Amino acid sequence: MIFCNHEEMIVQGPITIDNVAAMTQQGKTFFDRPLRVVDLQQITQVDSSVISMMLEWLRAARLQGCQIRFVNLSPNLGSLIQLYGVEELIPTDESSH
């Protein structure tokens, strides 16, 4: 489930191969708003497909003239980002320090 609260998109529940396509599409519908932050704190489970979703959201946001960053990543998600070597591509609250 995804919902927006002002300039923040909040993602809830699992992001796995079973639902990543639907979640990617649902998230892309919010990039016509002045989003700044994608809060991932309420994600309950991830697999490697979450990386493709995040990259697609970044692309979609940029096409709408929106710059986003991802915050409140779980340790598992942070590890996946490092494992795939995309730290430079995915702006997070960790990369802003």
N, CA, C and O atoms as CSV, one atom per row, in Angstrom:
chain,resi,resn,atom,element,x,y,z
A,1,MET,N,N,0.851,-1.180,0.000
A,1,MET,CA,C,0.000,0.000,0.000
A,1,MET,C,C,0.897,1.243,0.000
A,1,MET,O,O,1.946,1.281,0.643
A,2,ILE,N,N,0.455,2.236,-0.729
A,2,ILE,CA,C,1.196,3.486,-0.836
A,2,ILE,C,C,0.223,4.643,-0.660
A,2,ILE,O,O,-0.865,4.639,-1.236
A,3,PHE,N,N,0.610,5.620,0.127
A,3,PHE,CA,C,-0.192,6.836,0.209
A,3,PHE,C,C,0.714,8.037,0.387
A,3,PHE,O,O,1.880,7.904,0.759
A,4,CYS,N,N,0.166,9.208,0.117
A,4,CYS,CA,C,0.934,10.446,0.210
A,4,CYS,C,C,0.438,11.294,1.361
A,4,CYS,O,O,-0.751,11.332,1.678
A,5,ASN,N,N,1.394,11.973,1.975
A,5,ASN,CA,C,1.124,12.906,3.055
A,5,ASN,C,C,1.960,14.146,2.756
A,5,ASN,O,O,3.147,14.180,3.080
A,6,HIS,N,N,1.368,15.148,2.153
A,6,HIS,CA,C,2.049,16.369,1.738
A,6,HIS,C,C,3.162,16.041,0.734
A,6,HIS,O,O,2.871,15.574,-0.368
A,7,GLU,N,N,4.415,16.273,1.091
A,7,GLU,CA,C,5.530,16.035,0.172
A,7,GLU,C,C,6.201,14.687,0.428
A,7,GLU,O,O,7.362,14.487,0.069
A,8,GLU,N,N,5.475,13.775,1.040
A,8,GLU,CA,C,6.052,12.491,1.423
A,8,GLU,C,C,5.168,11.347,0.920
A,8,GLU,O,O,3.949,11.365,1.085
A,9,MET,N,N,5.806,10.361,0.308
A,9,MET,CA,C,5.117,9.145,-0.097
A,9,MET,C,C,5.499,8.060,0.908
A,9,MET,O,O,6.682,7.837,1.164
A,10,ILE,N,N,4.514,7.396,1.468
A,10,ILE,CA,C,4.744,6.386,2.494
A,10,ILE,C,C,4.378,5.019,1.918
A,10,ILE,O,O,3.271,4.810,1.421
A,11,VAL,N,N,5.333,4.100,1.997
A,11,VAL,CA,C,5.168,2.757,1.446
A,11,VAL,C,C,4.994,1.791,2.611
A,11,VAL,O,O,5.758,1.823,3.576
A,12,GLN,N,N,3.976,0.926,2.512
A,12,GLN,CA,C,3.682,-0.011,3.589
A,12,GLN,C,C,3.598,-1.435,3.047
A,12,GLN,O,O,3.223,-1.654,1.895
A,13,GLY,N,N,3.952,-2.396,3.892
A,13,GLY,CA,C,3.798,-3.802,3.559
A,13,GLY,C,C,5.006,-4.363,2.837
A,13,GLY,O,O,6.057,-3.722,2.785
A,14,PRO,N,N,4.863,-5.563,2.275
A,14,PRO,CA,C,5.983,-6.212,1.591
A,14,PRO,C,C,6.193,-5.661,0.182
A,14,PRO,O,O,5.246,-5.235,-0.479
A,15,ILE,N,N,7.446,-5.678,-0.263
A,15,ILE,CA,C,7.798,-5.393,-1.654
A,15,ILE,C,C,8.620,-6.593,-2.119
A,15,ILE,O,O,9.814,-6.693,-1.837
A,16,THR,N,N,7.967,-7.487,-2.827
A,16,THR,CA,C,8.624,-8.707,-3.307
A,16,THR,C,C,8.247,-8.928,-4.767
A,16,THR,O,O,7.447,-8.185,-5.334
A,17,ILE,N,N,8.821,-9.937,-5.350
A,17,ILE,CA,C,8.540,-10.268,-6.742
A,17,ILE,C,C,7.039,-10.457,-6.984
A,17,ILE,O,O,6.556,-10.242,-8.095
A,18,ASP,N,N,6.316,-10.853,-5.956
A,18,ASP,CA,C,4.876,-11.092,-6.093
A,18,ASP,C,C,4.068,-9.820,-6.317
A,18,ASP,O,O,3.013,-9.864,-6.949
A,19,ASN,N,N,4.546,-8.685,-5.807
A,19,ASN,CA,C,3.744,-7.461,-5.925
A,19,ASN,C,C,4.519,-6.257,-6.445
A,19,ASN,O,O,3.968,-5.157,-6.506
A,20,VAL,N,N,5.778,-6.435,-6.821
A,20,VAL,CA,C,6.604,-5.281,-7.180
A,20,VAL,C,C,6.068,-4.531,-8.395
A,20,VAL,O,O,6.147,-3.303,-8.430
A,21,ALA,N,N,5.532,-5.219,-9.378
A,21,ALA,CA,C,5.010,-4.522,-10.569
A,21,ALA,C,C,3.839,-3.621,-10.195
A,21,ALA,O,O,3.768,-2.474,-10.636
A,22,ALA,N,N,2.928,-4.134,-9.390
A,22,ALA,CA,C,1.772,-3.333,-8.979
A,22,ALA,C,C,2.199,-2.163,-8.097
A,22,ALA,O,O,1.687,-1.053,-8.244
A,23,MET,N,N,3.134,-2.408,-7.185
A,23,MET,CA,C,3.603,-1.334,-6.313
A,23,MET,C,C,4.353,-0.262,-7.114
A,23,MET,O,O,4.225,0.930,-6.833
A,24,THR,N,N,5.127,-0.685,-8.101
A,24,THR,CA,C,5.841,0.270,-8.951
A,24,THR,C,C,4.853,1.167,-9.670
A,24,THR,O,O,5.016,2.388,-9.682
A,25,GLN,N,N,3.838,0.580,-10.265
A,25,GLN,CA,C,2.829,1.362,-10.985
A,25,GLN,C,C,2.073,2.284,-10.042
A,25,GLN,O,O,1.851,3.453,-10.357
A,26,GLN,N,N,1.681,1.765,-8.898
A,26,GLN,CA,C,0.943,2.590,-7.940
A,26,GLN,C,C,1.785,3.786,-7.501
A,26,GLN,O,O,1.282,4.908,-7.440
A,27,GLY,N,N,3.045,3.559,-7.199
A,27,GLY,CA,C,3.917,4.654,-6.771
A,27,GLY,C,C,4.102,5.710,-7.836
A,27,GLY,O,O,4.148,6.902,-7.533
A,28,LYS,N,N,4.210,5.280,-9.085
A,28,LYS,CA,C,4.435,6.236,-10.172
A,28,LYS,C,C,3.284,7.216,-10.339
A,28,LYS,O,O,3.474,8.290,-10.909
A,29,THR,N,N,2.105,6.876,-9.859
A,29,THR,CA,C,0.960,7.783,-9.990
A,29,THR,C,C,1.091,9.015,-9.103
A,29,THR,O,O,0.365,9.990,-9.297
A,30,PHE,N,N,2.000,8.989,-8.135
A,30,PHE,CA,C,2.146,10.113,-7.203
A,30,PHE,C,C,3.186,11.131,-7.640
A,30,PHE,O,O,3.331,12.163,-6.984
A,31,PHE,N,N,3.908,10.885,-8.713
A,31,PHE,CA,C,5.006,11.770,-9.064
A,31,PHE,C,C,4.580,13.033,-9.805
A,31,PHE,O,O,5.429,13.802,-10.254
A,32,ASP,N,N,3.291,13.249,-9.934
A,32,ASP,CA,C,2.826,14.523,-10.463
A,32,ASP,C,C,2.654,15.545,-9.334
A,32,ASP,O,O,2.225,16.675,-9.568
A,33,ARG,N,N,2.990,15.139,-8.127
A,33,ARG,CA,C,2.919,16.004,-6.942
A,33,ARG,C,C,4.330,16.445,-6.562
A,33,ARG,O,O,5.308,15.870,-7.039
A,34,PRO,N,N,4.440,17.443,-5.722
A,34,PRO,CA,C,5.778,17.916,-5.334
A,34,PRO,C,C,6.415,17.036,-4.257
A,34,PRO,O,O,6.752,17.518,-3.175
A,35,LEU,N,N,6.577,15.757,-4.556
A,35,LEU,CA,C,7.180,14.844,-3.584
A,35,LEU,C,C,8.648,15.159,-3.388
A,35,LEU,O,O,9.327,15.612,-4.310
A,36,ARG,N,N,9.122,14.922,-2.208
A,36,ARG,CA,C,10.534,15.080,-1.900
A,36,ARG,C,C,11.095,13.821,-1.242
A,36,ARG,O,O,12.270,13.495,-1.412
A,37,VAL,N,N,10.249,13.117,-0.492
A,37,VAL,CA,C,10.700,11.998,0.323
A,37,VAL,C,C,9.820,10.778,0.081
A,37,VAL,O,O,8.596,10.880,-0.004
A,38,VAL,N,N,10.471,9.621,-0.025
A,38,VAL,CA,C,9.770,8.342,-0.066
A,38,VAL,C,C,10.166,7.614,1.208
A,38,VAL,O,O,11.312,7.191,1.361
A,39,ASP,N,N,9.215,7.472,2.119
A,39,ASP,CA,C,9.467,6.866,3.427
A,39,ASP,C,C,9.221,5.362,3.345
A,39,ASP,O,O,8.113,4.918,3.042
A,40,LEU,N,N,10.267,4.587,3.619
A,40,LEU,CA,C,10.201,3.130,3.495
A,40,LEU,C,C,10.161,2.429,4.850
A,40,LEU,O,O,10.344,1.213,4.918
A,41,GLN,N,N,9.930,3.162,5.908
A,41,GLN,CA,C,9.969,2.599,7.261
A,41,GLN,C,C,8.942,1.494,7.469
A,41,GLN,O,O,9.197,0.562,8.232
A,42,GLN,N,N,7.802,1.572,6.819
A,42,GLN,CA,C,6.731,0.619,7.071
A,42,GLN,C,C,6.733,-0.571,6.109
A,42,GLN,O,O,5.765,-1.329,6.052
A,43,ILE,N,N,7.820,-0.731,5.358
A,43,ILE,CA,C,7.953,-1.926,4.521
A,43,ILE,C,C,8.266,-3.103,5.437
A,43,ILE,O,O,9.137,-3.014,6.303
A,44,THR,N,N,7.554,-4.197,5.240
A,44,THR,CA,C,7.689,-5.344,6.136
A,44,THR,C,C,8.600,-6.441,5.599
A,44,THR,O,O,9.128,-7.240,6.373
A,45,GLN,N,N,8.791,-6.490,4.280
A,45,GLN,CA,C,9.619,-7.536,3.672
A,45,GLN,C,C,10.097,-7.034,2.318
A,45,GLN,O,O,9.356,-6.356,1.607
A,46,VAL,N,N,11.343,-7.367,1.957
A,46,VAL,CA,C,11.872,-6.999,0.650
A,46,VAL,C,C,12.636,-8.173,0.056
A,46,VAL,O,O,13.136,-9.046,0.765
A,47,ASP,N,N,12.708,-8.164,-1.267
A,47,ASP,CA,C,13.659,-9.008,-1.970
A,47,ASP,C,C,14.331,-8.121,-3.007
A,47,ASP,O,O,14.081,-6.916,-3.046
A,48,SER,N,N,15.162,-8.690,-3.830
A,48,SER,CA,C,15.958,-7.873,-4.752
A,48,SER,C,C,15.118,-7.077,-5.747
A,48,SER,O,O,15.614,-6.115,-6.334
A,49,SER,N,N,13.874,-7.455,-5.947
A,49,SER,CA,C,13.026,-6.714,-6.890
A,49,SER,C,C,12.771,-5.279,-6.440
A,49,SER,O,O,12.432,-4.427,-7.262
A,50,VAL,N,N,12.929,-4.999,-5.151
A,50,VAL,CA,C,12.714,-3.646,-4.648
A,50,VAL,C,C,13.688,-2.652,-5.282
A,50,VAL,O,O,13.358,-1.476,-5.440
A,51,ILE,N,N,14.877,-3.116,-5.642
A,51,ILE,CA,C,15.869,-2.232,-6.273
A,51,ILE,C,C,15.351,-1.720,-7.608
A,51,ILE,O,O,15.486,-0.535,-7.914
A,52,SER,N,N,14.764,-2.595,-8.398
A,52,SER,CA,C,14.218,-2.166,-9.694
A,52,SER,C,C,13.080,-1.175,-9.499
A,52,SER,O,O,12.942,-0.234,-10.280
A,53,MET,N,N,12.265,-1.370,-8.472
A,53,MET,CA,C,11.180,-0.439,-8.187
A,53,MET,C,C,11.729,0.941,-7.841
A,53,MET,O,O,11.241,1.953,-8.345
A,54,MET,N,N,12.735,0.979,-6.988
A,54,MET,CA,C,13.312,2.264,-6.586
A,54,MET,C,C,13.933,2.985,-7.777
A,54,MET,O,O,13.763,4.195,-7.925
A,55,LEU,N,N,14.640,2.265,-8.614
A,55,LEU,CA,C,15.243,2.881,-9.802
A,55,LEU,C,C,14.176,3.387,-10.764
A,55,LEU,O,O,14.323,4.458,-11.352
A,56,GLU,N,N,13.113,2.623,-10.922
A,56,GLU,CA,C,12.021,3.060,-11.802
A,56,GLU,C,C,11.324,4.285,-11.230
A,56,GLU,O,O,10.952,5.188,-11.980
A,57,TRP,N,N,11.142,4.330,-9.926
A,57,TRP,CA,C,10.541,5.513,-9.310
A,57,TRP,C,C,11.422,6.736,-9.494
A,57,TRP,O,O,10.914,7.826,-9.755
A,58,LEU,N,N,12.714,6.578,-9.367
A,58,LEU,CA,C,13.618,7.703,-9.593
A,58,LEU,C,C,13.495,8.221,-11.021
A,58,LEU,O,O,13.442,9.429,-11.249
A,59,ARG,N,N,13.452,7.302,-11.977
A,59,ARG,CA,C,13.318,7.688,-13.380
A,59,ARG,C,C,11.986,8.408,-13.611
A,59,ARG,O,O,11.949,9.462,-14.245
A,60,ALA,N,N,10.911,7.844,-13.102
A,60,ALA,CA,C,9.588,8.445,-13.284
A,60,ALA,C,C,9.511,9.819,-12.619
A,60,ALA,O,O,8.933,10.751,-13.179
A,61,ALA,N,N,10.087,9.945,-11.438
A,61,ALA,CA,C,10.069,11.233,-10.735
A,61,ALA,C,C,10.831,12.288,-11.528
A,61,ALA,O,O,10.367,13.418,-11.680
A,62,ARG,N,N,11.999,11.913,-12.031
A,62,ARG,CA,C,12.796,12.877,-12.812
A,62,ARG,C,C,12.069,13.315,-14.074
A,62,ARG,O,O,12.160,14.477,-14.472
A,63,LEU,N,N,11.351,12.400,-14.705
A,63,LEU,CA,C,10.574,12.759,-15.898
A,63,LEU,C,C,9.482,13.775,-15.563
A,63,LEU,O,O,9.076,14.557,-16.423
A,64,GLN,N,N,9.014,13.763,-14.331
A,64,GLN,CA,C,8.004,14.723,-13.882
A,64,GLN,C,C,8.633,15.979,-13.273
A,64,GLN,O,O,7.918,16.853,-12.783
A,65,GLY,N,N,9.959,16.073,-13.303
A,65,GLY,CA,C,10.638,17.230,-12.736
A,65,GLY,C,C,10.714,17.194,-11.221
A,65,GLY,O,O,10.820,18.235,-10.573
A,66,CYS,N,N,10.661,16.011,-10.664
A,66,CYS,CA,C,10.630,15.831,-9.218
A,66,CYS,C,C,11.900,15.102,-8.773
A,66,CYS,O,O,12.289,14.104,-9.380
A,67,GLN,N,N,12.538,15.594,-7.726
A,67,GLN,CA,C,13.696,14.903,-7.170
A,67,GLN,C,C,13.301,14.303,-5.832
A,67,GLN,O,O,12.810,14.999,-4.943
A,68,ILE,N,N,13.520,13.013,-5.703
A,68,ILE,CA,C,13.133,12.322,-4.481
A,68,ILE,C,C,14.359,11.688,-3.817
A,68,ILE,O,O,15.394,11.471,-4.448
A,69,ARG,N,N,14.206,11.402,-2.537
A,69,ARG,CA,C,15.191,10.595,-1.835
A,69,ARG,C,C,14.420,9.635,-0.940
A,69,ARG,O,O,13.299,9.909,-0.512
A,70,PHE,N,N,15.052,8.514,-0.678
A,70,PHE,CA,C,14.445,7.452,0.103
A,70,PHE,C,C,14.945,7.535,1.538
A,70,PHE,O,O,16.144,7.684,1.773
A,71,VAL,N,N,14.028,7.438,2.496
A,71,VAL,CA,C,14.391,7.527,3.911
A,71,VAL,C,C,13.871,6.316,4.673
A,71,VAL,O,O,12.967,5.608,4.229
A,72,ASN,N,N,14.475,6.107,5.833
A,72,ASN,CA,C,14.066,5.040,6.747
A,72,ASN,C,C,14.164,3.654,6.121
A,72,ASN,O,O,13.230,2.855,6.187
A,73,LEU,N,N,15.312,3.391,5.516
A,73,LEU,CA,C,15.553,2.081,4.923
A,73,LEU,C,C,15.858,1.062,6.011
A,73,LEU,O,O,16.543,1.364,6.988
A,74,SER,N,N,15.345,-0.139,5.830
A,74,SER,CA,C,15.676,-1.229,6.747
A,74,SER,C,C,17.117,-1.670,6.485
A,74,SER,O,O,17.656,-1.417,5.408
A,75,PRO,N,N,17.736,-2.321,7.456
A,75,PRO,CA,C,19.080,-2.856,7.206
A,75,PRO,C,C,19.118,-3.807,6.002
A,75,PRO,O,O,20.087,-3.804,5.243
A,76,ASN,N,N,18.074,-4.613,5.826
A,76,ASN,CA,C,18.030,-5.529,4.679
A,76,ASN,C,C,18.035,-4.766,3.360
A,76,ASN,O,O,18.736,-5.145,2.421
A,77,LEU,N,N,17.265,-3.709,3.292
A,77,LEU,CA,C,17.215,-2.927,2.063
A,77,LEU,C,C,18.542,-2.217,1.821
A,77,LEU,O,O,19.021,-2.167,0.688
A,78,GLY,N,N,19.126,-1.681,2.856
A,78,GLY,CA,C,20.434,-1.054,2.724
A,78,GLY,C,C,21.479,-2.038,2.218
A,78,GLY,O,O,22.327,-1.692,1.396
A,79,SER,N,N,21.410,-3.258,2.713
A,79,SER,CA,C,22.340,-4.302,2.261
A,79,SER,C,C,22.130,-4.642,0.796
A,79,SER,O,O,23.098,-4.853,0.066
A,80,LEU,N,N,20.879,-4.696,0.357
A,80,LEU,CA,C,20.602,-4.978,-1.061
A,80,LEU,C,C,21.157,-3.873,-1.956
A,80,LEU,O,O,21.723,-4.152,-3.013
A,81,ILE,N,N,20.996,-2.628,-1.537
A,81,ILE,CA,C,21.512,-1.502,-2.320
A,81,ILE,C,C,23.022,-1.612,-2.453
A,81,ILE,O,O,23.574,-1.379,-3.529
A,82,GLN,N,N,23.692,-1.966,-1.360
A,82,GLN,CA,C,25.143,-2.146,-1.410
A,82,GLN,C,C,25.524,-3.358,-2.250
A,82,GLN,O,O,26.463,-3.294,-3.044
A,83,LEU,N,N,24.803,-4.456,-2.078
A,83,LEU,CA,C,25.097,-5.683,-2.819
A,83,LEU,C,C,25.043,-5.456,-4.328
A,83,LEU,O,O,25.878,-5.977,-5.069
A,84,TYR,N,N,24.063,-4.681,-4.779
A,84,TYR,CA,C,23.907,-4.415,-6.209
A,84,TYR,C,C,24.735,-3.223,-6.679
A,84,TYR,O,O,24.740,-2.903,-7.868
A,85,GLY,N,N,25.427,-2.570,-5.765
A,85,GLY,CA,C,26.323,-1.482,-6.143
A,85,GLY,C,C,25.621,-0.255,-6.693
A,85,GLY,O,O,26.148,0.408,-7.587
A,86,VAL,N,N,24.441,0.059,-6.175
A,86,VAL,CA,C,23.675,1.194,-6.689
A,86,VAL,C,C,23.576,2.347,-5.679
A,86,VAL,O,O,22.691,3.196,-5.783
A,87,GLU,N,N,24.492,2.367,-4.704
A,87,GLU,CA,C,24.461,3.434,-3.700
A,87,GLU,C,C,24.545,4.816,-4.344
A,87,GLU,O,O,23.925,5.769,-3.870
A,88,GLU,N,N,25.310,4.917,-5.419
A,88,GLU,CA,C,25.480,6.213,-6.092
A,88,GLU,C,C,24.232,6.628,-6.872
A,88,GLU,O,O,24.048,7.810,-7.164
A,89,LEU,N,N,23.384,5.672,-7.206
A,89,LEU,CA,C,22.203,5.945,-8.024
A,89,LEU,C,C,20.954,6.224,-7.208
A,89,LEU,O,O,20.033,6.896,-7.673
A,90,ILE,N,N,20.930,5.702,-5.989
A,90,ILE,CA,C,19.715,5.799,-5.167
A,90,ILE,C,C,19.971,6.730,-3.994
A,90,ILE,O,O,20.660,6.353,-3.047
A,91,PRO,N,N,19.423,7.952,-4.042
A,91,PRO,CA,C,19.619,8.892,-2.946
A,91,PRO,C,C,18.821,8.450,-1.704
A,91,PRO,O,O,17.611,8.235,-1.771
A,92,THR,N,N,19.527,8.322,-0.578
A,92,THR,CA,C,18.894,7.888,0.655
A,92,THR,C,C,19.260,8.846,1.776
A,92,THR,O,O,20.116,9.716,1.613
A,93,ASP,N,N,18.610,8.677,2.903
A,93,ASP,CA,C,18.974,9.495,4.061
A,93,ASP,C,C,20.385,9.176,4.515
A,93,ASP,O,O,21.035,10.025,5.125
A,94,GLU,N,N,20.879,7.974,4.238
A,94,GLU,CA,C,22.253,7.610,4.570
A,94,GLU,C,C,23.249,8.346,3.668
A,94,GLU,O,O,24.318,8.745,4.130
A,95,SER,N,N,22.910,8.528,2.390
A,95,SER,CA,C,23.851,9.163,1.452
A,95,SER,C,C,23.882,10.676,1.600
A,95,SER,O,O,24.738,11.333,1.007
A,96,SER,N,N,22.969,11.241,2.377
A,96,SER,CA,C,22.955,12.698,2.544
A,96,SER,C,C,23.835,13.151,3.697
A,96,SER,O,O,23.978,14.354,3.915
A,97,HIS,N,N,24.430,12.223,4.442
A,97,HIS,CA,C,25.293,12.587,5.581
A,97,HIS,C,C,26.723,12.756,5.149
A,97,HIS,O,O,27.585,13.061,5.974
